[in-house]
Every structure is written in C-alpha cells, then in structure tokens.
Amino acid sequence: MDNNNLARFLLTFFLGFIGSIIINHTSLKPEGFTSRSKAYFFLSIITCGIYGLVASICNLTFDPSKEKNIGYAKD
C-alpha cells in the first residue's frame, strides 16, 4: 500500500472537507488530479457522512492510471 494513499485516507476520514483541502495544497495531491473539495463537503452533508466514508476508503485504492477516482478529477 502506498503511504500517500494511507495519508489521504486518514485526512479525508478524520477531517473530511478540511482534509481534502489540505490534500489539494500539499504534496499528497496525486499528480495530474485535483481533489473535489466542494464535492466532499456537500455530498457528505447530503449523505450524512456516507460519501466521506466511501471517498476515504477509495483513497486507499487510488489508481492514477484510471480516468476517474472517487473524489478526484483529472486536471
């Protein structure tokens, strides 16, 4: 498991929206991708935190070769 994937998981799991912003502005941001901070915020509120949990788990399996990863968009 990649240490960056684990760090992204921990940040989004425990800090959610704030963790997503931190990822976007540090070396934890996957090259060529942007974290969808606003999506984390609004979808987590609408789904009572379920989206944040799913996105956090998906950070453990983040694959840069895919066009789409939950919570991330290609630059």
PDB file with SEQRES, HELIX, SHEET and CRYST1 records, atoms N, CA, C and O in Angstrom:
SEQRES   1 A   75  MET ASP ASN ASN ASN LEU ALA ARG PHE LEU LEU THR PHE          
SEQRES   2 A   75  PHE LEU GLY PHE ILE GLY SER ILE ILE ILE ASN HIS THR          
SEQRES   3 A   75  SER LEU LYS PRO GLU GLY PHE THR SER ARG SER LYS ALA          
SEQRES   4 A   75  TYR PHE PHE LEU SER ILE ILE THR CYS GLY ILE TYR GLY          
SEQRES   5 A   75  LEU VAL ALA SER ILE CYS ASN LEU THR PHE ASP PRO SER          
SEQRES   6 A   75  LYS GLU LYS ASN ILE GLY TYR ALA LYS ASP                      
HELIX    1 AA1 ASN A    3  LEU A   15  1                                  13    
HELIX    2 AA2 PHE A   17  ASN A   24  1                                   8    
HELIX    3 AA3 SER A   37  ILE A   46  1                                  10    
HELIX    4 AA4 ILE A   50  LEU A   60  1                                  11    
SHEET    1 AA1 2 PHE A  33  SER A  35  0                                        
SHEET    2 AA1 2 TYR A  72  LYS A  74 -1                                        
CRYST1    1.000    1.000    1.000  90.00  90.00  90.00 P 1           1          
ATOM      1  N   MET A   1       0.840  -1.173   0.000  1.00  0.00           N  
ATOM      2  CA  MET A   1       0.000   0.000   0.000  1.00  0.00           C  
ATOM      3  C   MET A   1       0.892   1.247   0.000  1.00  0.00           C  
ATOM      4  O   MET A   1       1.887   1.313   0.722  1.00  0.00           O  
ATOM      5  N   ASP A   2       0.524   2.214  -0.809  1.00  0.00           N  
ATOM      6  CA  ASP A   2       1.257   3.471  -0.923  1.00  0.00           C  
ATOM      7  C   ASP A   2       1.015   4.335   0.316  1.00  0.00           C  
ATOM      8  O   ASP A   2      -0.123   4.485   0.763  1.00  0.00           O  
ATOM      9  N   ASN A   3       2.093   4.904   0.870  1.00  0.00           N  
ATOM     10  CA  ASN A   3       1.958   5.754   2.059  1.00  0.00           C  
ATOM     11  C   ASN A   3       1.093   6.980   1.790  1.00  0.00           C  
ATOM     12  O   ASN A   3       0.370   7.432   2.679  1.00  0.00           O  
ATOM     13  N   ASN A   4       1.159   7.536   0.551  1.00  0.00           N  
ATOM     14  CA  ASN A   4       0.319   8.684   0.217  1.00  0.00           C  
ATOM     15  C   ASN A   4      -1.158   8.302   0.231  1.00  0.00           C  
ATOM     16  O   ASN A   4      -1.997   9.090   0.666  1.00  0.00           O  
ATOM     17  N   ASN A   5      -1.479   7.097  -0.241  1.00  0.00           N  
ATOM     18  CA  ASN A   5      -2.874   6.639  -0.201  1.00  0.00           C  
ATOM     19  C   ASN A   5      -3.362   6.555   1.243  1.00  0.00           C  
ATOM     20  O   ASN A   5      -4.488   6.949   1.547  1.00  0.00           O  
ATOM     21  N   LEU A   6      -2.515   6.042   2.127  1.00  0.00           N  
ATOM     22  CA  LEU A   6      -2.884   5.932   3.538  1.00  0.00           C  
ATOM     23  C   LEU A   6      -3.061   7.323   4.151  1.00  0.00           C  
ATOM     24  O   LEU A   6      -4.011   7.552   4.899  1.00  0.00           O  
ATOM     25  N   ALA A   7      -2.158   8.248   3.841  1.00  0.00           N  
ATOM     26  CA  ALA A   7      -2.267   9.613   4.377  1.00  0.00           C  
ATOM     27  C   ALA A   7      -3.534  10.284   3.868  1.00  0.00           C  
ATOM     28  O   ALA A   7      -4.226  10.953   4.635  1.00  0.00           O  
ATOM     29  N   ARG A   8      -3.854  10.115   2.567  1.00  0.00           N  
ATOM     30  CA  ARG A   8      -5.085  10.699   2.026  1.00  0.00           C  
ATOM     31  C   ARG A   8      -6.307  10.093   2.703  1.00  0.00           C  
ATOM     32  O   ARG A   8      -7.270  10.800   2.999  1.00  0.00           O  
ATOM     33  N   PHE A   9      -6.270   8.777   2.951  1.00  0.00           N  
ATOM     34  CA  PHE A   9      -7.382   8.117   3.649  1.00  0.00           C  
ATOM     35  C   PHE A   9      -7.578   8.727   5.031  1.00  0.00           C  
ATOM     36  O   PHE A   9      -8.693   9.101   5.394  1.00  0.00           O  
ATOM     37  N   LEU A  10      -6.501   8.830   5.803  1.00  0.00           N  
ATOM     38  CA  LEU A  10      -6.610   9.344   7.164  1.00  0.00           C  
ATOM     39  C   LEU A  10      -7.110  10.783   7.186  1.00  0.00           C  
ATOM     40  O   LEU A  10      -7.951  11.138   8.012  1.00  0.00           O  
ATOM     41  N   LEU A  11      -6.592  11.619   6.274  1.00  0.00           N  
ATOM     42  CA  LEU A  11      -7.025  13.016   6.228  1.00  0.00           C  
ATOM     43  C   LEU A  11      -8.502  13.140   5.882  1.00  0.00           C  
ATOM     44  O   LEU A  11      -9.226  13.898   6.526  1.00  0.00           O  
ATOM     45  N   THR A  12      -8.954  12.406   4.876  1.00  0.00           N  
ATOM     46  CA  THR A  12     -10.355  12.535   4.479  1.00  0.00           C  
ATOM     47  C   THR A  12     -11.285  11.829   5.458  1.00  0.00           C  
ATOM     48  O   THR A  12     -12.420  12.266   5.645  1.00  0.00           O  
ATOM     49  N   PHE A  13     -10.831  10.748   6.086  1.00  0.00           N  
ATOM     50  CA  PHE A  13     -11.680  10.035   7.038  1.00  0.00           C  
ATOM     51  C   PHE A  13     -11.891  10.862   8.305  1.00  0.00           C  
ATOM     52  O   PHE A  13     -13.017  10.995   8.785  1.00  0.00           O  
ATOM     53  N   PHE A  14     -10.800  11.418   8.845  1.00  0.00           N  
ATOM     54  CA  PHE A  14     -10.904  12.131  10.109  1.00  0.00           C  
ATOM     55  C   PHE A  14     -11.215  13.617   9.956  1.00  0.00           C  
ATOM     56  O   PHE A  14     -11.795  14.221  10.859  1.00  0.00           O  
ATOM     57  N   LEU A  15     -10.838  14.212   8.829  1.00  0.00           N  
ATOM     58  CA  LEU A  15     -11.048  15.644   8.652  1.00  0.00           C  
ATOM     59  C   LEU A  15     -11.998  15.994   7.519  1.00  0.00           C  
ATOM     60  O   LEU A  15     -12.411  17.147   7.400  1.00  0.00           O  
ATOM     61  N   GLY A  16     -12.353  15.024   6.683  1.00  0.00           N  
ATOM     62  CA  GLY A  16     -13.317  15.226   5.608  1.00  0.00           C  
ATOM     63  C   GLY A  16     -12.970  16.378   4.691  1.00  0.00           C  
ATOM     64  O   GLY A  16     -11.949  16.343   4.005  1.00  0.00           O  
ATOM     65  N   PHE A  17     -13.801  17.387   4.673  1.00  0.00           N  
ATOM     66  CA  PHE A  17     -13.668  18.549   3.794  1.00  0.00           C  
ATOM     67  C   PHE A  17     -12.326  19.255   4.004  1.00  0.00           C  
ATOM     68  O   PHE A  17     -11.651  19.607   3.037  1.00  0.00           O  
ATOM     69  N   ILE A  18     -11.944  19.461   5.254  1.00  0.00           N  
ATOM     70  CA  ILE A  18     -10.680  20.144   5.549  1.00  0.00           C  
ATOM     71  C   ILE A  18      -9.507  19.292   5.066  1.00  0.00           C  
ATOM     72  O   ILE A  18      -8.537  19.818   4.519  1.00  0.00           O  
ATOM     73  N   GLY A  19      -9.596  17.987   5.268  1.00  0.00           N  
ATOM     74  CA  GLY A  19      -8.542  17.087   4.782  1.00  0.00           C  
ATOM     75  C   GLY A  19      -8.402  17.142   3.281  1.00  0.00           C  
ATOM     76  O   GLY A  19      -7.288  17.073   2.761  1.00  0.00           O  
ATOM     77  N   SER A  20      -9.515  17.264   2.571  1.00  0.00           N  
ATOM     78  CA  SER A  20      -9.495  17.366   1.118  1.00  0.00           C  
ATOM     79  C   SER A  20      -8.772  18.639   0.674  1.00  0.00           C  
ATOM     80  O   SER A  20      -8.008  18.620  -0.290  1.00  0.00           O  
ATOM     81  N   ILE A  21      -9.018  19.741   1.382  1.00  0.00           N  
ATOM     82  CA  ILE A  21      -8.327  20.999   1.061  1.00  0.00           C  
ATOM     83  C   ILE A  21      -6.827  20.852   1.323  1.00  0.00           C  
ATOM     84  O   ILE A  21      -6.009  21.300   0.520  1.00  0.00           O  
ATOM     85  N   ILE A  22      -6.468  20.229   2.439  1.00  0.00           N  
ATOM     86  CA  ILE A  22      -5.050  20.009   2.761  1.00  0.00           C  
ATOM     87  C   ILE A  22      -4.382  19.192   1.666  1.00  0.00           C  
ATOM     88  O   ILE A  22      -3.277  19.518   1.231  1.00  0.00           O  
ATOM     89  N   ILE A  23      -5.052  18.123   1.215  1.00  0.00           N  
ATOM     90  CA  ILE A  23      -4.504  17.280   0.151  1.00  0.00           C  
ATOM     91  C   ILE A  23      -4.256  18.104  -1.107  1.00  0.00           C  
ATOM     92  O   ILE A  23      -3.222  17.957  -1.760  1.00  0.00           O  
ATOM     93  N   ASN A  24      -5.214  18.977  -1.446  1.00  0.00           N  
ATOM     94  CA  ASN A  24      -5.101  19.787  -2.660  1.00  0.00           C  
ATOM     95  C   ASN A  24      -3.901  20.716  -2.643  1.00  0.00           C  
ATOM     96  O   ASN A  24      -3.388  21.069  -3.705  1.00  0.00           O  
ATOM     97  N   HIS A  25      -3.442  21.119  -1.475  1.00  0.00           N  
ATOM     98  CA  HIS A  25      -2.396  22.124  -1.382  1.00  0.00           C  
ATOM     99  C   HIS A  25      -1.099  21.591  -0.790  1.00  0.00           C  
ATOM    100  O   HIS A  25      -0.281  22.360  -0.285  1.00  0.00           O  
ATOM    101  N   THR A  26      -0.910  20.282  -0.851  1.00  0.00           N  
ATOM    102  CA  THR A  26       0.335  19.681  -0.371  1.00  0.00           C  
ATOM    103  C   THR A  26       0.832  18.662  -1.391  1.00  0.00           C  
ATOM    104  O   THR A  26       0.227  18.470  -2.446  1.00  0.00           O  
ATOM    105  N   SER A  27       1.929  18.022  -1.059  1.00  0.00           N  
ATOM    106  CA  SER A  27       2.493  17.001  -1.954  1.00  0.00           C  
ATOM    107  C   SER A  27       1.656  15.729  -1.956  1.00  0.00           C  
ATOM    108  O   SER A  27       1.958  14.801  -2.706  1.00  0.00           O  
ATOM    109  N   LEU A  28       0.604  15.663  -1.125  1.00  0.00           N  
ATOM    110  CA  LEU A  28      -0.276  14.497  -1.118  1.00  0.00           C  
ATOM    111  C   LEU A  28      -1.231  14.494  -2.307  1.00  0.00           C  
ATOM    112  O   LEU A  28      -1.875  13.486  -2.598  1.00  0.00           O  
ATOM    113  N   LYS A  29      -1.313  15.639  -2.995  1.00  0.00           N  
ATOM    114  CA  LYS A  29      -2.199  15.717  -4.172  1.00  0.00           C  
ATOM    115  C   LYS A  29      -1.627  14.807  -5.254  1.00  0.00           C  
ATOM    116  O   LYS A  29      -0.467  14.961  -5.637  1.00  0.00           O  
ATOM    117  N   PRO A  30      -2.426  13.858  -5.754  1.00  0.00           N  
ATOM    118  CA  PRO A  30      -1.940  12.967  -6.803  1.00  0.00           C  
ATOM    119  C   PRO A  30      -1.611  13.771  -8.065  1.00  0.00           C  
ATOM    120  O   PRO A  30      -2.387  14.636  -8.471  1.00  0.00           O  
ATOM    121  N   GLU A  31      -0.481  13.489  -8.672  1.00  0.00           N  
ATOM    122  CA  GLU A  31      -0.054  14.225  -9.867  1.00  0.00           C  
ATOM    123  C   GLU A  31      -1.081  14.072 -10.984  1.00  0.00           C  
ATOM    124  O   GLU A  31      -1.466  12.960 -11.346  1.00  0.00           O  
ATOM    125  N   GLY A  32      -1.514  15.205 -11.520  1.00  0.00           N  
ATOM    126  CA  GLY A  32      -2.486  15.200 -12.609  1.00  0.00           C  
ATOM    127  C   GLY A  32      -3.937  15.174 -12.159  1.00  0.00           C  
ATOM    128  O   GLY A  32      -4.842  15.147 -12.993  1.00  0.00           O  
ATOM    129  N   PHE A  33      -4.175  15.183 -10.835  1.00  0.00           N  
ATOM    130  CA  PHE A  33      -5.534  15.127 -10.309  1.00  0.00           C  
ATOM    131  C   PHE A  33      -5.793  16.299  -9.371  1.00  0.00           C  
ATOM    132  O   PHE A  33      -4.864  16.865  -8.794  1.00  0.00           O  
ATOM    133  N   THR A  34      -7.053  16.651  -9.227  1.00  0.00           N  
ATOM    134  CA  THR A  34      -7.493  17.653  -8.268  1.00  0.00           C  
ATOM    135  C   THR A  34      -8.527  17.015  -7.361  1.00  0.00           C  
ATOM    136  O   THR A  34      -9.443  16.340  -7.830  1.00  0.00           O  
ATOM    137  N   SER A  35      -8.381  17.229  -6.060  1.00  0.00           N  
ATOM    138  CA  SER A  35      -9.361  16.716  -5.110  1.00  0.00           C  
ATOM    139  C   SER A  35     -10.606  17.591  -5.187  1.00  0.00           C  
ATOM    140  O   SER A  35     -10.507  18.817  -5.238  1.00  0.00           O  
ATOM    141  N   ARG A  36     -11.745  16.978  -5.195  1.00  0.00           N  
ATOM    142  CA  ARG A  36     -13.007  17.716  -5.307  1.00  0.00           C  
ATOM    143  C   ARG A  36     -13.496  18.123  -3.922  1.00  0.00           C  
ATOM    144  O   ARG A  36     -14.418  17.521  -3.371  1.00  0.00           O  
ATOM    145  N   SER A  37     -12.860  19.156  -3.369  1.00  0.00           N  
ATOM    146  CA  SER A  37     -13.147  19.588  -2.003  1.00  0.00           C  
ATOM    147  C   SER A  37     -14.608  19.943  -1.790  1.00  0.00           C  
ATOM    148  O   SER A  37     -15.200  19.544  -0.787  1.00  0.00           O  
ATOM    149  N   LYS A  38     -15.198  20.685  -2.714  1.00  0.00           N  
ATOM    150  CA  LYS A  38     -16.604  21.085  -2.566  1.00  0.00           C  
ATOM    151  C   LYS A  38     -17.518  19.870  -2.593  1.00  0.00           C  
ATOM    152  O   LYS A  38     -18.514  19.822  -1.871  1.00  0.00           O  
ATOM    153  N   ALA A  39     -17.180  18.886  -3.427  1.00  0.00           N  
ATOM    154  CA  ALA A  39     -17.987  17.666  -3.501  1.00  0.00           C  
ATOM    155  C   ALA A  39     -17.936  16.922  -2.170  1.00  0.00           C  
ATOM    156  O   ALA A  39     -18.960  16.430  -1.696  1.00  0.00           O  
ATOM    157  N   TYR A  40     -16.743  16.834  -1.560  1.00  0.00           N  
ATOM    158  CA  TYR A  40     -16.632  16.184  -0.252  1.00  0.00           C  
ATOM    159  C   TYR A  40     -17.572  16.853   0.740  1.00  0.00           C  
ATOM    160  O   TYR A  40     -18.283  16.175   1.482  1.00  0.00           O  
ATOM    161  N   PHE A  41     -17.574  18.172   0.753  1.00  0.00           N  
ATOM    162  CA  PHE A  41     -18.370  18.930   1.713  1.00  0.00           C  
ATOM    163  C   PHE A  41     -19.869  18.715   1.510  1.00  0.00           C  
ATOM    164  O   PHE A  41     -20.574  18.291   2.426  1.00  0.00           O  
ATOM    165  N   PHE A  42     -20.348  19.011   0.300  1.00  0.00           N  
ATOM    166  CA  PHE A  42     -21.787  18.956   0.053  1.00  0.00           C  
ATOM    167  C   PHE A  42     -22.333  17.525   0.056  1.00  0.00           C  
ATOM    168  O   PHE A  42     -23.384  17.260   0.640  1.00  0.00           O  
ATOM    169  N   LEU A  43     -21.624  16.615  -0.591  1.00  0.00           N  
ATOM    170  CA  LEU A  43     -22.124  15.239  -0.629  1.00  0.00           C  
ATOM    171  C   LEU A  43     -22.069  14.569   0.737  1.00  0.00           C  
ATOM    172  O   LEU A  43     -22.920  13.739   1.056  1.00  0.00           O  
ATOM    173  N   SER A  44     -21.078  14.922   1.542  1.00  0.00           N  
ATOM    174  CA  SER A  44     -21.025  14.359   2.898  1.00  0.00           C  
ATOM    175  C   SER A  44     -22.191  14.857   3.735  1.00  0.00           C  
ATOM    176  O   SER A  44     -22.762  14.100   4.520  1.00  0.00           O  
ATOM    177  N   ILE A  45     -22.550  16.131   3.572  1.00  0.00           N  
ATOM    178  CA  ILE A  45     -23.705  16.664   4.318  1.00  0.00           C  
ATOM    179  C   ILE A  45     -24.988  15.970   3.850  1.00  0.00           C  
ATOM    180  O   ILE A  45     -25.793  15.524   4.668  1.00  0.00           O  
ATOM    181  N   ILE A  46     -25.170  15.883   2.540  1.00  0.00           N  
ATOM    182  CA  ILE A  46     -26.399  15.301   1.984  1.00  0.00           C  
ATOM    183  C   ILE A  46     -26.544  13.830   2.361  1.00  0.00           C  
ATOM    184  O   ILE A  46     -27.654  13.363   2.616  1.00  0.00           O  
ATOM    185  N   THR A  47     -25.433  13.100   2.399  1.00  0.00           N  
ATOM    186  CA  THR A  47     -25.494  11.660   2.679  1.00  0.00           C  
ATOM    187  C   THR A  47     -25.177  11.335   4.139  1.00  0.00           C  
ATOM    188  O   THR A  47     -24.909  10.181   4.474  1.00  0.00           O  
ATOM    189  N   CYS A  48     -25.206  12.342   4.998  1.00  0.00           N  
ATOM    190  CA  CYS A  48     -24.934  12.150   6.436  1.00  0.00           C  
ATOM    191  C   CYS A  48     -23.575  11.494   6.688  1.00  0.00           C  
ATOM    192  O   CYS A  48     -23.442  10.656   7.580  1.00  0.00           O  
ATOM    193  N   GLY A  49     -22.582  11.875   5.909  1.00  0.00           N  
ATOM    194  CA  GLY A  49     -21.216  11.393   6.103  1.00  0.00           C  
ATOM    195  C   GLY A  49     -20.857  10.142   5.332  1.00  0.00           C  
ATOM    196  O   GLY A  49     -19.691   9.749   5.311  1.00  0.00           O  
ATOM    197  N   ILE A  50     -21.831   9.502   4.696  1.00  0.00           N  
ATOM    198  CA  ILE A  50     -21.554   8.248   3.988  1.00  0.00           C  
ATOM    199  C   ILE A  50     -20.601   8.481   2.810  1.00  0.00           C  
ATOM    200  O   ILE A  50     -19.689   7.686   2.588  1.00  0.00           O  
ATOM    201  N   TYR A  51     -20.809   9.572   2.052  1.00  0.00           N  
ATOM    202  CA  TYR A  51     -19.918   9.855   0.920  1.00  0.00           C  
ATOM    203  C   TYR A  51     -18.484  10.048   1.400  1.00  0.00           C  
ATOM    204  O   TYR A  51     -17.549   9.545   0.777  1.00  0.00           O  
ATOM    205  N   GLY A  52     -18.304  10.772   2.503  1.00  0.00           N  
ATOM    206  CA  GLY A  52     -16.960  10.986   3.035  1.00  0.00           C  
ATOM    207  C   GLY A  52     -16.288   9.677   3.399  1.00  0.00           C  
ATOM    208  O   GLY A  52     -15.093   9.505   3.163  1.00  0.00           O  
ATOM    209  N   LEU A  53     -17.045   8.753   3.972  1.00  0.00           N  
ATOM    210  CA  LEU A  53     -16.514   7.441   4.331  1.00  0.00           C  
ATOM    211  C   LEU A  53     -16.117   6.655   3.090  1.00  0.00           C  
ATOM    212  O   LEU A  53     -15.033   6.073   3.039  1.00  0.00           O  
ATOM    213  N   VAL A  54     -16.994   6.637   2.088  1.00  0.00           N  
ATOM    214  CA  VAL A  54     -16.709   5.910   0.844  1.00  0.00           C  
ATOM    215  C   VAL A  54     -15.485   6.506   0.149  1.00  0.00           C  
ATOM    216  O   VAL A  54     -14.602   5.773  -0.295  1.00  0.00           O  
ATOM    217  N   ALA A  55     -15.435   7.844   0.056  1.00  0.00           N  
ATOM    218  CA  ALA A  55     -14.303   8.501  -0.597  1.00  0.00           C  
ATOM    219  C   ALA A  55     -13.010   8.227   0.157  1.00  0.00           C  
ATOM    220  O   ALA A  55     -11.959   8.050  -0.459  1.00  0.00           O  
ATOM    221  N   SER A  56     -13.077   8.192   1.480  1.00  0.00           N  
ATOM    222  CA  SER A  56     -11.889   7.894   2.283  1.00  0.00           C  
ATOM    223  C   SER A  56     -11.366   6.497   1.981  1.00  0.00           C  
ATOM    224  O   SER A  56     -10.166   6.302   1.791  1.00  0.00           O  
ATOM    225  N   ILE A  57     -12.270   5.530   1.937  1.00  0.00           N  
ATOM    226  CA  ILE A  57     -11.868   4.152   1.640  1.00  0.00           C  
ATOM    227  C   ILE A  57     -11.286   4.063   0.233  1.00  0.00           C  
ATOM    228  O   ILE A  57     -10.320   3.338   0.000  1.00  0.00           O  
ATOM    229  N   CYS A  58     -11.882   4.809  -0.710  1.00  0.00           N  
ATOM    230  CA  CYS A  58     -11.381   4.786  -2.081  1.00  0.00           C  
ATOM    231  C   CYS A  58      -9.990   5.408  -2.196  1.00  0.00           C  
ATOM    232  O   CYS A  58      -9.264   5.110  -3.144  1.00  0.00           O  
ATOM    233  N   ASN A  59      -9.608   6.261  -1.257  1.00  0.00           N  
ATOM    234  CA  ASN A  59      -8.258   6.813  -1.266  1.00  0.00           C  
ATOM    235  C   ASN A  59      -7.212   5.731  -1.034  1.00  0.00           C  
ATOM    236  O   ASN A  59      -6.068   5.875  -1.464  1.00  0.00           O  
ATOM    237  N   LEU A  60      -7.592   4.651  -0.359  1.00  0.00           N  
ATOM    238  CA  LEU A  60      -6.654   3.544  -0.141  1.00  0.00           C  
ATOM    239  C   LEU A  60      -6.362   2.802  -1.438  1.00  0.00           C  
ATOM    240  O   LEU A  60      -5.292   2.215  -1.598  1.00  0.00           O  
ATOM    241  N   THR A  61      -7.312   2.831  -2.357  1.00  0.00           N  
ATOM    242  CA  THR A  61      -7.145   2.105  -3.623  1.00  0.00           C  
ATOM    243  C   THR A  61      -6.994   3.057  -4.804  1.00  0.00           C  
ATOM    244  O   THR A  61      -7.231   2.669  -5.948  1.00  0.00           O  
ATOM    245  N   PHE A  62      -6.598   4.311  -4.529  1.00  0.00           N  
ATOM    246  CA  PHE A  62      -6.449   5.308  -5.589  1.00  0.00           C  
ATOM    247  C   PHE A  62      -5.512   4.775  -6.670  1.00  0.00           C  
ATOM    248  O   PHE A  62      -4.416   4.298  -6.374  1.00  0.00           O  
ATOM    249  N   ASP A  63      -5.951   4.861  -7.920  1.00  0.00           N  
ATOM    250  CA  ASP A  63      -5.162   4.365  -9.049  1.00  0.00           C  
ATOM    251  C   ASP A  63      -5.018   5.467 -10.092  1.00  0.00           C  
ATOM    252  O   ASP A  63      -5.983   5.792 -10.783  1.00  0.00           O  
ATOM    253  N   PRO A  64      -3.808   6.054 -10.215  1.00  0.00           N  
ATOM    254  CA  PRO A  64      -3.615   7.161 -11.157  1.00  0.00           C  
ATOM    255  C   PRO A  64      -3.791   6.771 -12.623  1.00  0.00           C  
ATOM    256  O   PRO A  64      -3.914   7.648 -13.479  1.00  0.00           O  
ATOM    257  N   SER A  65      -3.805   5.476 -12.927  1.00  0.00           N  
ATOM    258  CA  SER A  65      -3.985   5.065 -14.320  1.00  0.00           C  
ATOM    259  C   SER A  65      -5.449   5.139 -14.751  1.00  0.00           C  
ATOM    260  O   SER A  65      -5.750   5.090 -15.944  1.00  0.00           O  
ATOM    261  N   LYS A  66      -6.363   5.257 -13.778  1.00  0.00           N  
ATOM    262  CA  LYS A  66      -7.784   5.379 -14.100  1.00  0.00           C  
ATOM    263  C   LYS A  66      -8.127   6.824 -14.432  1.00  0.00           C  
ATOM    264  O   LYS A  66      -7.528   7.751 -13.887  1.00  0.00           O  
ATOM    265  N   GLU A  67      -9.084   7.012 -15.320  1.00  0.00           N  
ATOM    266  CA  GLU A  67      -9.545   8.348 -15.655  1.00  0.00           C  
ATOM    267  C   GLU A  67     -10.288   8.989 -14.497  1.00  0.00           C  
ATOM    268  O   GLU A  67     -10.207  10.201 -14.297  1.00  0.00           O  
ATOM    269  N   LYS A  68     -11.022   8.169 -13.721  1.00  0.00           N  
ATOM    270  CA  LYS A  68     -11.824   8.685 -12.618  1.00  0.00           C  
ATOM    271  C   LYS A  68     -11.536   7.898 -11.358  1.00  0.00           C  
ATOM    272  O   LYS A  68     -11.433   6.671 -11.380  1.00  0.00           O  
ATOM    273  N   ASN A  69     -11.409   8.617 -10.269  1.00  0.00           N  
ATOM    274  CA  ASN A  69     -11.313   8.047  -8.939  1.00  0.00           C  
ATOM    275  C   ASN A  69     -12.307   8.842  -8.089  1.00  0.00           C  
ATOM    276  O   ASN A  69     -12.449  10.052  -8.269  1.00  0.00           O  
ATOM    277  N   ILE A  70     -12.988   8.171  -7.170  1.00  0.00           N  
ATOM    278  CA  ILE A  70     -13.977   8.866  -6.344  1.00  0.00           C  
ATOM    279  C   ILE A  70     -13.290  10.004  -5.590  1.00  0.00           C  
ATOM    280  O   ILE A  70     -12.281   9.798  -4.916  1.00  0.00           O  
ATOM    281  N   GLY A  71     -13.853  11.205  -5.715  1.00  0.00           N  
ATOM    282  CA  GLY A  71     -13.324  12.361  -5.009  1.00  0.00           C  
ATOM    283  C   GLY A  71     -12.248  13.128  -5.760  1.00  0.00           C  
ATOM    284  O   GLY A  71     -11.793  14.170  -5.286  1.00  0.00           O  
ATOM    285  N   TYR A  72     -11.829  12.631  -6.929  1.00  0.00           N  
ATOM    286  CA  TYR A  72     -10.766  13.271  -7.698  1.00  0.00           C  
ATOM    287  C   TYR A  72     -11.176  13.450  -9.144  1.00  0.00           C  
ATOM    288  O   TYR A  72     -11.930  12.651  -9.698  1.00  0.00           O  
ATOM    289  N   ALA A  73     -10.667  14.514  -9.748  1.00  0.00           N  
ATOM    290  CA  ALA A  73     -10.896  14.780 -11.171  1.00  0.00           C  
ATOM    291  C   ALA A  73      -9.547  15.009 -11.828  1.00  0.00           C  
ATOM    292  O   ALA A  73      -8.621  15.530 -11.206  1.00  0.00           O  
ATOM    293  N   LYS A  74      -9.443  14.618 -13.086  1.00  0.00           N  
ATOM    294  CA  LYS A  74      -8.208  14.884 -13.849  1.00  0.00           C  
ATOM    295  C   LYS A  74      -8.058  16.382 -14.040  1.00  0.00           C  
ATOM    296  O   LYS A  74      -9.038  17.085 -14.288  1.00  0.00           O  
ATOM    297  N   ASP A  75      -6.831  16.867 -13.922  1.00  0.00           N  
ATOM    298  CA  ASP A  75      -6.567  18.298 -14.170  1.00  0.00           C  
ATOM    299  C   ASP A  75      -6.802  18.650 -15.602  1.00  0.00           C  
ATOM    300  O   ASP A  75      -6.630  19.806 -15.990  1.00  0.00           O  
TER     301      ASP A  75                                                      
END                                                                             
